Amino acid sequence: MMYTILSVVILVIMFLAAAIRILNEYERGVIFRLGRVIDVKGPGLIILIPVIDRMTRVDLRIITMDVPPQDVITRDNVSIKVNAVIEVENFLYATSQLAQTTLRSVCGQVELDEILAERDKINTHIQEILDRSTDPWGIKVSTVEVKHIDLPQEMQRAMAKQAEAERERRAKVINAEGEFQAAQKLAEAGTVMSEQPIALQLRYLQTLVQVASENNSTTLFPIPIDLIRPFMDIYEKGKNKEG
């Protein structure tokens, strides 16, 4: 009797072990009954019919796949090396191969400046192509990121020279604008002084104060401009006669 009970307990344990499955929150179970798909279950406790039912676990977590670096010639004939990373729910070897060829194709249709400045546009384009191509395989490509662009050394030097030339150009433009504004202010000041003689006198006195405030041995004797104005008028009249 005891052996019979023990046998029954063992059979029950074996039945439960073969029939019960537990799926995590990020897993789903595809149930095959005699080789045919009958349902997708999970997460939680799943009960199968031993021998008849078979379950395959499917992981729904995002898996990251690196796309090997690809040698690409852009539309402006620049040779670069580009690699990418793809985030998918599941992937096959064919997805990797398709990603490599798509990466070369998309990057080869644009110029280098566009690859460097508009990565989001390139990423979206590659993702759309891969997602459309892999959809019949049951694969969902959610994100593609171009993460590194390896430029030849000569191209890096050329870009560095271009950036330096651009900085020099901006510096010259800023300096020229400063000179132009200074010239405008001087012209305005000259106009005010010519119309208001007292302004010239005040500027003269201010210059004397600035010179006297410095540590030097020069002695200055201010002369009113009115004393030398007759001589200035005579000079102007003589100059006009000569002209």
Residue pairs with C-beta under 8 A, 6 or more apart in sequence:
15 50
18 48
18 50
18 51
19 47
19 48
19 49
19 50
20 45
20 46
20 47
20 48
21 29
21 45
21 46
21 47
21 48
21 55
22 44
22 45
22 46
23 29
23 41
23 42
23 43
23 44
23 46
23 57
24 43
25 43
26 43
26 59
26 60
26 61
27 42
27 43
27 57
27 58
27 59
27 60
28 40
28 41
28 42
28 43
28 57
28 58
28 60
29 40
29 41
29 42
29 46
29 55
29 56
29 57
29 58
30 37
30 40
30 55
30 56
30 58
31 37
31 38
31 39
31 40
31 41
31 46
31 48
31 53
31 54
31 55
32 38
32 53
32 54
32 55
32 56
33 49
33 52
33 53
33 54
34 52
41 55
46 55
48 54
48 55
58 90
59 90
60 89
61 89
62 87
62 88
62 89
62 142
63 87
63 88
63 89
63 90
63 91
64 85
64 86
64 87
65 85
65 86
65 87
65 88
65 91
65 95
65 96
65 99
66 83
66 84
66 85
67 83
67 84
67 85
67 86
67 96
67 99
67 100
67 103
68 83
68 96
68 100
69 81
69 82
69 83
69 148
69 150
70 81
70 82
70 83
70 100
70 103
70 104
70 107
71 79
71 80
71 81
71 104
72 79
72 80
72 81
72 82
72 103
72 104
72 107
72 108
73 79
73 80
73 108
74 80
74 107
74 108
74 110
74 111
74 112
74 115
75 108
75 109
75 110
75 111
76 111
76 112
78 111
78 112
78 151
78 155
79 152
80 107
80 112
80 115
80 149
80 150
80 151
80 152
80 155
81 149
81 150
82 103
82 107
82 115
82 146
82 148
82 149
82 150
83 103
83 146
83 147
83 148
84 99
84 103
84 126
84 144
84 145
84 146
84 147
85 144
85 145
85 147
86 95
86 99
86 130
86 141
86 143
86 144
87 141
87 142
87 143
87 144
88 95
88 139
88 140
88 141
88 142
89 139
89 140
89 142
90 138
90 139
90 140
91 139
92 137
92 139
94 134
94 137
95 130
95 134
95 137
95 139
95 141
98 130
98 133
98 134
99 126
99 130
99 144
102 126
102 129
102 130
102 133
103 126
103 146
106 122
106 125
106 126
106 129
107 115
107 122
110 122
112 155
114 121
114 122
115 122
115 146
115 149
116 149
119 145
119 146
122 146
123 143
123 144
123 145
123 146
126 144
126 146
127 141
127 142
127 143
127 144
130 141
130 144
131 140
131 141
131 142
134 140
134 141
151 159
192 199
193 199
193 200
193 203
197 225
200 225
201 224
201 225
204 222
204 225
205 222
208 220
208 222
211 218
211 220
212 220
